[in-house]
Amino acid sequence: MKAWAVIMAGGSGTRFWPESRKHRAKQFLSIFGRKSLIEQTFSRIKKVIPPSRILVFTSLEKAASTAKLLRIPRSQVIGEPVGRNTAPCAAWAAALILKKDPSAVLGIFPADHFIKDEAVFAKALRVAYAQADREGMPVTLGIKPDQAHTGYGYLEMGAKKVSVRKTPVFFLKGFHEKPGLALARSYVRSGKFLWNAGIFIWRADCLLETTRRQLPAVFQAVVKIAGGGISAAAVKKLFSKVPSISIDYGLMEKLTGGILTLPVAMGWNDVGSWATLKSLLPVDRNGNFSAGNNILVESSGNIVKGSGRLIATVGLKDHVVVDTGDAVLVCPVSATESIRKIVSELQKKNMRRFL
């Protein structure tokens, strides 16, 4: 068995507007320290998987710059001509890797998440790869919930299968959509539910065979593309026609009872919006996160990020203020999930330079 990885970096991250733009999506932002989220993801994974066995999928126009940023050969970065969600991306990766290594076990990772405890992450990965190889079943990392979160999907654990290096492995009973607060609380109280982190480890041959059965149009397209010898225009035409569908919906939910899950507590966060930064970055005694040339007077619970010029607030509470030089965002922390509506308005008004 050889362990491989694919980092999915095709998202746009509109909830981090105005910093995230079409040319600079969330995964390319340096939110925690100097390195971007995708650089941190790559660095984490390469502690377990050799860099030469890590592929990155991103949009075609970002492929060359992504290879340069991660200091890997351009051949390891696959440029998707159009975005088609995670199932076609994973199947394409499996088809490519199987040509090089028929015994490959493939880990599928989002590019834009935060993981505090990398040692726990690495240990869980090693167990997950070994189990996926041995059983031929997909393994998903489930995050032990520390609160009744309504913004994540949940994984319901079934019976315990085995313990490997003191790490319990469970059968996965089912996937559950983002719940309301009352249901989320009951999930957490039961102790049988985990957050779905969107991290899957699966033997590449099993992944592709499941795609053949469940998503035949995707299978036919990716096998033809991975076979090579066709033009970029033909690749775009083929890939444009496949359904846009996630791994969860397209593949995993069709395998009820045939999936394993590892409960892990590794300080995971999907960095979904500006509001999440207050729990991940240092704040002052008034609960403000401040980056830049800012003066916050009688203000509390804010996220204020500047680009050079002075930002001054008085009596401001629980707001996000972000200045990128050409645009300023001001909104309540509680409304950060609605920032995508601004992006929609900009599109309607054809204000492309702000997208």
C-alpha positions in Angstrom: 0.0 0.0 0.0 1.2 3.5 -0.9 -0.5 6.5 0.7 -1.5 9.3 -1.6 -3.4 12.6 -1.0 -5.4 15.1 -2.9 -6.0 18.6 -1.7 -9.2 20.1 -3.0 -8.7 23.8 -3.5 -11.4 24.9 -6.0 -13.7 26.8 -3.7 -14.3 30.6 -3.8 -14.8 31.4 -0.1 -17.2 34.3 -0.7 -17.9 34.6 3.1 -14.4 36.1 3.4 -15.2 39.0 1.1 -13.7 41.6 0.6 -10.3 39.8 1.2 -11.4 36.7 -0.7 -11.9 37.5 -4.4 -12.2 35.4 -7.6 -8.5 35.6 -8.1 -7.7 35.0 -4.4 -10.0 32.5 -2.7 -10.1 31.8 1.0 -7.6 28.9 0.8 -5.0 31.4 -0.5 -5.5 33.9 2.4 -2.9 34.2 5.2 -5.4 34.2 8.1 -3.1 32.4 10.6 0.4 33.7 10.5 2.4 34.3 7.3 1.4 31.1 5.4 -1.9 30.7 3.5 -4.4 28.1 4.5 -3.5 25.9 1.6 0.2 26.1 2.5 -0.6 25.0 6.0 -2.7 22.1 4.8 0.1 21.0 2.5 2.6 21.2 5.3 0.4 19.2 7.6 -0.2 16.4 5.1 3.4 16.1 4.0 4.4 15.0 7.5 2.5 11.8 6.7 2.5 11.6 2.9 5.6 12.2 0.7 5.2 15.5 -1.2 5.7 13.7 -4.5 2.4 11.8 -3.7 0.3 14.8 -3.0 -1.9 16.2 -5.8 -3.7 19.5 -5.7 -7.0 20.2 -7.6 -7.8 23.9 -8.2 -9.2 26.0 -10.9 -7.3 26.0 -14.2 -6.4 29.7 -14.0 -4.8 29.2 -10.5 -2.9 26.0 -11.3 0.5 27.5 -12.2 0.5 29.9 -9.3 -0.6 27.2 -6.8 2.3 25.0 -7.9 4.7 27.9 -7.4 3.3 28.7 -4.0 3.6 25.1 -2.8 6.9 24.6 -4.5 5.8 21.4 -6.3 5.9 20.4 -10.0 3.2 21.8 -12.1 2.2 18.2 -13.0 1.0 17.7 -9.4 -1.5 20.5 -9.7 -4.6 19.6 -11.7 -6.5 22.6 -13.1 -10.2 22.0 -13.4 -11.7 23.8 -16.4 -15.0 24.2 -14.4 -15.9 23.5 -10.8 -17.9 20.4 -10.3 -17.8 19.8 -6.5 -15.9 17.1 -4.7 -17.1 13.8 -6.1 -15.9 14.4 -9.7 -12.7 15.8 -8.3 -12.0 12.7 -6.1 -12.8 10.4 -9.0 -10.5 12.2 -11.4 -7.7 12.0 -8.8 -8.3 8.3 -8.2 -8.2 7.6 -12.0 -4.9 9.5 -12.4 -3.3 7.9 -9.4 -4.3 4.3 -10.3 -2.4 4.7 -13.5 0.8 5.2 -11.4 0.0 3.0 -8.5 -2.7 0.3 -8.5 -2.3 -0.2 -4.7 -2.9 3.5 -3.9 -4.9 4.5 -0.8 -6.1 8.1 -1.4 -6.8 10.7 1.3 -9.1 13.6 0.3 -8.6 16.9 2.1 -10.2 20.3 2.0 -7.6 23.0 1.4 -9.0 25.7 3.8 -9.4 24.2 7.2 -7.6 24.9 10.5 -6.2 22.1 12.7 -4.4 23.0 15.9 -3.1 19.6 17.0 -1.2 18.3 14.1 0.3 15.3 16.0 -3.3 14.0 16.7 -4.1 14.6 13.0 -1.1 12.6 11.9 -1.8 9.7 14.2 -5.4 9.5 13.1 -4.3 9.6 9.4 -2.0 6.7 9.8 -4.7 4.6 11.4 -7.2 5.7 8.8 -4.9 4.8 5.8 -4.2 1.3 7.3 -7.9 0.6 7.9 -8.9 1.8 4.4 -6.3 -0.4 2.9 -7.1 -3.5 4.9 -10.9 -3.2 4.7 -11.4 -1.6 1.3 -13.9 0.7 3.0 -13.8 4.5 3.1 -12.7 6.0 6.4 -13.8 9.5 7.5 -12.4 11.6 10.3 -15.2 12.7 12.6 -14.6 15.6 14.9 -15.7 15.2 18.5 -18.1 18.1 19.1 -17.4 20.6 21.9 -20.7 22.5 21.3 -24.1 22.1 19.6 -23.0 23.6 16.3 -25.6 24.2 13.7 -23.2 25.0 10.9 -21.8 21.5 10.4 -23.1 18.3 9.1 -23.0 15.4 11.5 -21.8 11.8 11.4 -23.7 9.2 13.4 -21.5 6.5 14.9 -22.6 2.8 14.8 -20.9 -0.1 16.5 -17.3 -0.1 17.4 -15.2 -2.1 15.0 -11.7 -2.2 16.5 -9.1 -0.2 18.4 -5.8 0.6 16.6 -3.0 2.1 18.6 -5.6 3.2 21.3 -7.6 4.8 18.5 -11.2 3.5 18.3 -12.7 2.9 14.9 -16.5 2.8 14.5 -18.8 1.8 11.7 -20.6 4.9 10.4 -24.4 4.6 10.8 -25.3 7.6 8.7 -24.8 11.2 7.5 -27.0 14.0 8.9 -27.6 17.5 7.4 -26.9 20.6 9.4 -29.4 20.5 12.3 -31.4 23.1 14.1 -30.2 24.0 17.6 -32.5 21.6 19.5 -31.4 18.7 17.4 -27.8 19.7 17.6 -28.0 19.6 21.3 -29.6 16.2 21.4 -26.8 15.0 19.0 -24.1 16.2 21.3 -25.8 14.9 24.5 -26.1 11.4 23.0 -22.3 11.1 22.5 -22.9 9.2 19.3 -22.5 12.1 16.8 -19.4 13.7 15.3 -18.9 16.8 13.1 -18.3 15.9 9.4 -14.9 17.4 8.6 -15.0 16.4 4.9 -11.8 14.3 5.2 -12.0 10.9 3.6 -9.5 8.1 3.1 -10.3 5.4 0.6 -8.5 2.9 -1.6 -8.4 4.5 -5.0 -9.7 1.4 -6.8 -12.7 1.1 -4.5 -13.4 4.9 -4.9 -13.4 4.6 -8.7 -15.5 1.4 -8.7 -18.1 3.1 -6.5 -18.1 6.0 -8.9 -18.6 3.6 -11.8 -21.7 2.1 -10.0 -23.2 5.3 -8.6 -22.1 8.1 -10.9 -21.5 6.4 -14.3 -21.3 9.7 -16.2 -18.6 11.0 -13.9 -16.7 7.7 -14.1 -16.7 7.7 -17.9 -15.6 11.3 -18.1 -12.7 11.1 -15.6 -11.4 7.8 -17.0 -11.2 9.3 -20.4 -9.6 12.5 -19.1 -7.1 10.6 -17.0 -6.2 8.5 -20.0 -4.6 11.5 -21.6 -4.2 12.3 -25.3 -7.1 14.7 -25.6 -7.1 18.4 -26.0 -7.8 21.0 -23.3 -11.0 21.9 -25.1 -12.1 18.3 -25.1 -11.3 18.0 -21.3 -13.4 21.1 -20.7 -16.3 19.8 -22.8 -16.2 16.4 -21.0 -15.9 17.8 -17.5 -18.5 20.4 -18.0 -21.1 17.8 -18.7 -20.6 15.8 -15.5 -23.0 16.5 -12.6 -21.8 18.8 -9.8 -22.2 16.7 -6.7 -20.4 16.2 -3.4 -18.6 13.0 -2.2 -21.1 12.8 0.6 -24.2 12.9 -1.6 -22.8 11.2 -4.7 -20.8 8.3 -3.1 -20.7 8.1 0.7 -24.5 8.1 1.4 -24.9 5.2 -1.0 -22.6 3.1 1.2 -24.6 3.0 4.4 -23.0 0.5 6.7 -19.9 0.2 4.6 -18.0 3.2 5.9 -15.7 3.6 9.0 -15.2 6.7 11.1 -12.5 7.8 13.5 -13.5 10.2 16.3 -10.8 12.8 16.7 -10.2 15.9 18.8 -7.6 17.9 17.0 -8.7 21.5 17.3 -10.4 21.5 14.0 -12.3 24.4 12.4 -13.6 24.9 8.9 -12.8 28.6 9.1 -16.2 29.2 7.6 -16.6 33.0 8.1 -15.0 36.1 9.7 -16.9 35.3 12.9 -14.9 32.1 13.4 -11.7 34.1 13.9 -12.6 35.2 17.4 -12.3 31.6 18.6 -9.0 31.0 16.7 -7.0 34.1 17.1 -5.9 36.1 20.1 -8.3 38.9 21.3 -7.8 41.8 23.6 -9.3 42.2 27.1 -12.5 43.5 25.5 -12.8 40.5 23.1 -11.7 42.4 20.0 -9.5 40.8 17.3 -7.6 43.7 15.8 -5.1 43.5 12.9 -3.7 46.7 11.3 -3.5 50.4 12.3 -6.6 50.4 14.5 -7.9 52.4 17.5 -10.9 50.8 19.2 -12.5 53.0 21.9 -15.2 51.6 24.2 -15.6 48.8 21.7 -16.0 45.1 22.3 -16.4 41.8 20.6 -15.3 43.1 17.2 -13.2 41.8 14.3 -11.3 44.7 12.8 -8.8 44.2 10.0 -7.1 47.0 8.1 -4.8 47.4 5.1 -2.7 50.3 6.3 -5.0 53.3 6.9 -6.3 54.1 10.3 -9.6 52.4 11.4 -11.1 54.0 14.5 -14.3 52.9 16.3 -16.2 54.3 19.2 -18.9 52.3 21.1 -18.9 49.6 18.4 -20.0 46.1 19.6 -19.9 42.7 17.9 -19.1 43.9 14.4 -16.8 43.0 11.6 -14.9 45.8 9.9 -12.5 44.8 7.1 -10.7 47.3 4.9 -8.8 46.0 1.8 -8.0 49.4 0.3 -10.5 49.3 -2.5 -13.5 48.0 -0.4 -14.7 48.2 3.2 -17.0 45.7 4.8 -19.1 46.6 7.9 -21.5 44.0 9.3 -22.6 42.5 12.6 -20.7 39.4 13.6 -24.0 37.6 13.6 -24.6 38.4 9.9 -21.3 37.1 8.5 -23.0 34.1 6.9 -24.9 36.6 4.7 -21.8 38.2 3.2 -22.3 36.1 0.1 -25.4 38.3 -0.5 -23.0 41.2 -1.1 -21.2 39.2 -3.7 -24.5 38.4 -5.4 -25.3 42.1 -5.5 -21.9 42.9 -7.0 -22.6 40.3 -9.7 -26.0 41.8 -10.4 -24.6 45.3 -10.7 -21.7 44.0 -12.9 -19.1 45.5 -10.4 -16.6 42.9 -11.4 -13.5 44.6 -10.1 -14.8 43.9 -6.6 -15.4 40.2 -7.1 
